[in-house]
Amino acid sequence: MEKVRTAVWQPPTDGPVGRDPDVWRAVWAQSWLRDWISRTWGTHLMLMLMCLLFGLTVSTVLATLAVLTLSLFMLLHRLQVGRTLPAVATLLDAEPARLVEIEHLGRGVIRAEEKSLRVSRTVRGERVWLVGPDDNGLAAIFEEALPAPCAARLVDQPPRPGGRPTGRSGDPRSAANRAAVIGLWSYAIRWGFAVVIIVCIGLELAPQPRVLAALYAVAAVVVAVFMTRNWRRRIRGILGVTHRFEAPFVECHARLHADRSFAVTTEDGAELIAKVYWEHGVAANVRASGRLWVAGMPTAGVTLGVGVPDFPVAGVVRFKK
């Protein structure tokens, strides 16, 4: 397994980390998510105001609950990522990374290089890639094999004893299980709310029965199209994800295509194209190592789990010729 540990993604150590294409893409994805949350909050706020304007009591209450929930989520995301994202991007464009041993002190604080750092999200494992800190005490941290940075700040006092202990860095199966739970809950809440609010608005407007039936028919078609699109693009790939990682990993030579698919060479020399349904860190590691670990035997027409053993790097792909 030591061979695996030396063939994973690593940030640049001889120049600015921001020049790495996978780091750039991860920072862009964090910026896009921050903006998407703001746009979604604005859309629901507009919906709430329209329901209030038309005197739709039940719909207004539902929309208000959605706005409050999104406001809390937006605030938490801003505290964890959004407010430090520009400064982290600037830091990554200026400094290289270094691999350091860490000690978990609890309550979101780690010790690295005799410094105490409060991280913006849970960091697992015994080593991380550290960038900084800068003059303002801001640092960026990468978990091993993962190109997504998280912010950290210097703290003067170590935390009081307590907090949950942080375990090992994880493996592909655990990473896939977390993604499946989050994805399914997000899908159910998003589209469940859409269906409920449409039904409530239609009933409260109380037009003629034929008009109401026509409006519901149009809404049903639109919702069905977007639900199916979302299902096919993401949710279908993570269903039953636990079973996709039961087989032992098979190491294959692979290369990354411009469309983020993988060209995989099997043991008999045949080349298959792996279309990605979902991935977390897999593309970066394929680019870095030229290898892909598949849970099972790659065969055309089969959907399998992929990842990097001993790291929380996972994905689901479908092979075709």
C-alpha positions, 0 to 999 in steps of 0.5 A, a space after each residue: 500500500 506504500 506504492 499507493 501513498 506515493 502516487 496521489 495528487 500533491 500540491 506544488 512545492 516549488 512554486 505557487 500552489 494556485 498554478 495547479 489546475 486541480 487547485 484552480 478548479 477546486 477554488 472555482 467550484 467553491 466560488 461557484 457554490 458560494 454564488 449559487 447559494 446567494 442566487 438560490 436565496 434571492 430566488 426564494 426571497 422573491 417567491 416569498 414576497 410574491 406569495 405575500 403580495 398575492 395574499 397566499 398565506 400557506 405558501 408565504 409560510 412555506 416560502 418563509 421557512 425556505 428563506 430562513 433555512 437558506 439564510 442559516 445555510 448561507 451564513 454557515 457557508 460564509 463563516 466556513 468558506 465564503 469570507 476567507 475565499 478571496 484571501 485564500 486564493 491570493 495566498 495560494 497564488 503566492 506561496 508553495 505547499 509543504 507536508 507537515 505532521 499534525 496533532 488534533 487538539 479538538 474543537 476544530 483546532 490542530 497543531 502543526 509546526 508548533 502552531 495552533 490552527 483553527 480549521 474551517 472544516 473537519 480535517 482528518 489524518 495525521 498529515 496535511 499540506 500547509 500553505 502559509 500562514 501569512 502576515 494576518 495569520 491565515 493559512 490554507 490546508 489540503 488533506 492528502 490526495 484532495 485538491 480542495 483547500 480549507 482555510 485555517 487561522 492561527 490561534 493564541 490559546 489551545 482549546 479547552 479539553 473536549 470535542 470529538 476525536 478525529 479519526 483516520 483520513 478515510 477510504 473511498 467507500 466512506 467518502 462515497 457513502 457520505 456523498 450518497 447521503 448528502 446527495 439523496 437528502 438534497 434531492 428529496 428536499 429540493 424537489 419535495 419543496 418544489 412540488 409542495 409549494 406548487 400545489 399550495 400556490 395553485 390551491 390558494 389561487 383557486 382559479 377555475 378547475 380547468 385552468 387549475 388542471 392546465 397549470 398543474 399539467 404544465 408544472 408537472 411536465 417542467 418539474 418532471 423534466 428537471 427532476 429527471 435531468 438531475 437524477 440522470 446527471 448525479 443521483 443515478 450514479 450514487 444509488 447503491 454506492 456502497 455495493 460498488 466498492 465491495 470488490 477489491 481494487 484493480 489498478 489500471 493505467 488511465 489518463 484524463 480527457 478534456 471532458 473529465 472522462 478517463 481513458 482506461 487501459 485494461 490488463 488485456 491491453 484494451 482501452 475503455 472510456 470511463 464516463 464519470 457520474 460523480 467523483 471527489 478527487 479522482 480526476 486530480 489523482 488520475 492526472 497526477 499518477 496516470 492510474 485509476 483504481 477500480 473496484 472490480 473488473 472494468 468491462 464495457 457497459 458496467 458501472 463501478 466505483 473508483 478511488 484511491 485506496 486508503 484515501 477519501 477519494 471516490 467516484 462512480 463511472 460507467 465504462 464504454 468502448 
